[in-house]
Amino acid sequence: MSPLSIQGNLVDVHQQRIYPATITVEDGKISSIEETHHSPLTTHNYILPGFIDSHVHIESSMLVPSEFARLAVVHGTVATVSDPHEIANVCGLEGVEFMIENGKTVPFKFNFGAPSCVPATVFETAGASLDAAAVEKLLQRDEIKYLSEMMNFPGVLYKDEEVMKKIAASLRLDKPVDGHAPGLRGESAAQYIEAPLNLPEGETLKPKVVRISTDHECFTKEEALDKLEYGMKILIREGSAAKNFEALIDLLHDHPDMIMFCSDDKHPDSLVLGHINQLCARAVAKGINIFKILKAACVNPVKHYKLDVGLLRAGDYADFIVVKDLKSFEVVKTFIDGELVAENGISNIKTSRSGLINNFSCTKKEVGDFEVSWNNEKEMPVIEALDGQLITNWLSIPPKTEDGKIISDIKRDILKIVVVNRYHDAPVAKAFIKNFGIKQGALASSVAHDSHNIVAVGVDDESICRAVNLVIEKKGGVSCCCPPSLGDNQGLGTKFGREVILPLPLAGLMSNEDGYKVADDYTAIDKMTKELGSTLAAPFMTLSFMALLVIPHLKLSDKGLFDGDRFQFV
């Protein structure tokens, strides 16, 4: 590769200076940075280190890693810290291997972790299990940079042997441990962060030893400050469903070395629109110092995870971007190892079809499988979904009944929610949920964190059954359907009414199609859910978290309704 020369306003995060400079790149690295003293700053073309998503599940984009990269580089993202526990819960080690190998096919810096919680809990059916020995084997690989989010916080607090072995293995190999401790405060937070291991006899624990070093699940500024006090780094998260930017961004003023940006879960339509660059623009609009912002967006992840990603210094890998200005962060060019991978909104990474792996064995369901008998209950537990949050509330509400059955109550926006075991045939788990808003039909998804059984919500059993069976027929996907009345009224009638499915044949989580096409198809099905009445910003993303038992307060697994505070079935 011949030497490359780039001129512009260099944003030097390390010296906290902005000055005109010429960067020379040779053999994938920055060979020199020369300040051009005779040139004034221009009004455009600022050169920055590339953006890094410090915690993301690539699978939630519904794209394979190579397609995720193709879309992300347009927004200046050069690397991710990626937890592959979604596919690991479905396909085990084979799934992790698929993500690593597919990521290697494109010029992008994926940094995968070893999933710590597969399955996430014993209260659900997953497709695979990774014990401490399997996790340690993964951690020994150079491609594996860290132990992924330790969601089993009760296991840490009560020193579960397998949990402690995984943490110890990561620390022994000098790799950081990611946290996941929603709502933990005070002594409980300290105990989790310090993760007391089974130490040799006579050895004592040093005070405030940070063993679990990050958390992306803080709901409030007060919770984050609690964890910062114990030495934990806080990730500000803006995904398609879960968002804590507004609650936490002011922390960046006083804790610039302890904050990172992430998306966690980002659907394809929102990835087309933007990525970490959007958080930078929002932070600037709030008056935060540009160098503090770029520490969170570019520098801190590299230092924390010891990533092989350049930080715009002589001798570094040539991973940098050119943006029009330091307000909108519109990306003009993205370079990775000196290769121009995106320019003016166009990705230079080409689409290539990947192979398929899956684990999907259930058979089609009958309408009667979704009925809920009424046993004279005066009140029933109801999940209250909260837009923009993974946490849910627990409501107690009188049921609506008909012919000895409990049914959805559209007037009160209380709909039936079900979880169907996708790994083998089993009874359907059923409950009720508030705030989905749909007035007709149903939606279903095989993206259902973390075990990825089929989750569906709907107005009537026939619609729920049809939406679930659409997913089963394709061995994975997201579907939406409505009765004939609405379909016919819109001139879109089928023999059922109107039905749409976006197939996700790769582990029931991802498509291997062109990423922009997947984004368009997802936009269409998302639009349909809103035509049915949903007021949620991202109905499918919210639905996907209603089976995530490690987030309080009330959730539904394929085995039943679950109390996330007491960590037991209702």
HELIX and SHEET records of a PDB file:
HELIX    1   1 ILE A   58  SER A   61  5                                   4    
HELIX    2   2 PRO A   65  ALA A   72  1                                   8    
HELIX    3   3 VAL A   73  HIS A   75  5                                   3    
HELIX    4   4 HIS A   85  CYS A   91  1                                   7    
HELIX    5   5 LEU A   93  GLY A  103  1                                  11    
HELIX    6   6 ALA A  132  LEU A  139  1                                   8    
HELIX    7   7 PHE A  153  LEU A  157  1                                   5    
HELIX    8   8 GLU A  161  ARG A  172  1                                  12    
HELIX    9   9 GLY A  186  GLU A  194  1                                   9    
HELIX   10  10 LYS A  221  GLU A  229  1                                   9    
HELIX   11  11 PHE A  245  LEU A  248  1                                   4    
HELIX   12  12 LEU A  251  ASP A  254  1                                   4    
HELIX   13  13 PRO A  268  LEU A  273  1                                   6    
HELIX   14  14 ILE A  276  ALA A  285  1                                  10    
HELIX   15  15 ILE A  290  LEU A  294  1                                   5    
HELIX   16  16 LYS A  295  VAL A  299  3                                   5    
HELIX   17  17 ASN A  300  TYR A  305  1                                   6    
HELIX   18  18 VAL A  367  PHE A  370  5                                   4    
HELIX   19  19 ASP A  461  GLU A  473  1                                  13    
HELIX   20  20 PRO A  484  ASN A  489  1                                   6    
HELIX   21  21 GLY A  515  GLU A  531  1                                  17    
HELIX   22  22 PRO A  539  SER A  544  1                                   6    
SHEET    1   A 8 LYS A  29  GLU A  35  0                                        
SHEET    2   A 8 ARG A  17  GLU A  26 -1                                        
SHEET    3   A 8 LEU A   4  ASP A  12 -1                                        
SHEET    4   A 8 TYR A  46  PRO A  49  1                                        
SHEET    5   A 8 PHE A 320  VAL A 323 -1                                        
SHEET    6   A 8 VAL A 331  ILE A 336 -1                                        
SHEET    7   A 8 GLU A 339  GLU A 343 -1                                        
SHEET    8   A 8 ILE A 346  SER A 347 -1                                        
SHEET    1   B 8 PHE A  51  VAL A  56  0                                        
SHEET    2   B 8 THR A  77  SER A  82  1                                        
SHEET    3   B 8 LYS A 109  ALA A 114  1                                        
SHEET    4   B 8 ILE A 144  MET A 150  1                                        
SHEET    5   B 8 VAL A 177  GLY A 179  1                                        
SHEET    6   B 8 ILE A 212  ASP A 215  1                                        
SHEET    7   B 8 LYS A 233  ARG A 237  1                                        
SHEET    8   B 8 ILE A 259  CYS A 262  1                                        
SHEET    1   C 8 ASN A 393  ILE A 397  0                                        
SHEET    2   C 8 MET A 380  GLU A 384 -1                                        
SHEET    3   C 8 ALA A 429  LYS A 434  1                                        
SHEET    4   C 8 ILE A 414  VAL A 420 -1                                        
SHEET    5   C 8 ILE A 454  GLY A 458 -1                                        
SHEET    6   C 8 ALA A 442  SER A 445 -1                                        
SHEET    7   C 8 GLY A 477  CYS A 482 -1                                        
SHEET    8   C 8 ARG A 498  PRO A 503 -1                                        
SHEET    1   D 2 LYS A 400  GLU A 402  0                                        
SHEET    2   D 2 LYS A 405  ILE A 407 -1                                        
SHEET    1   E 3 LEU A 554  SER A 557  0                                        
SHEET    2   E 3 GLY A 560  ASP A 563 -1                                        
SHEET    3   E 3 GLN A 568  PHE A 569 -1                                        
END                                                                             
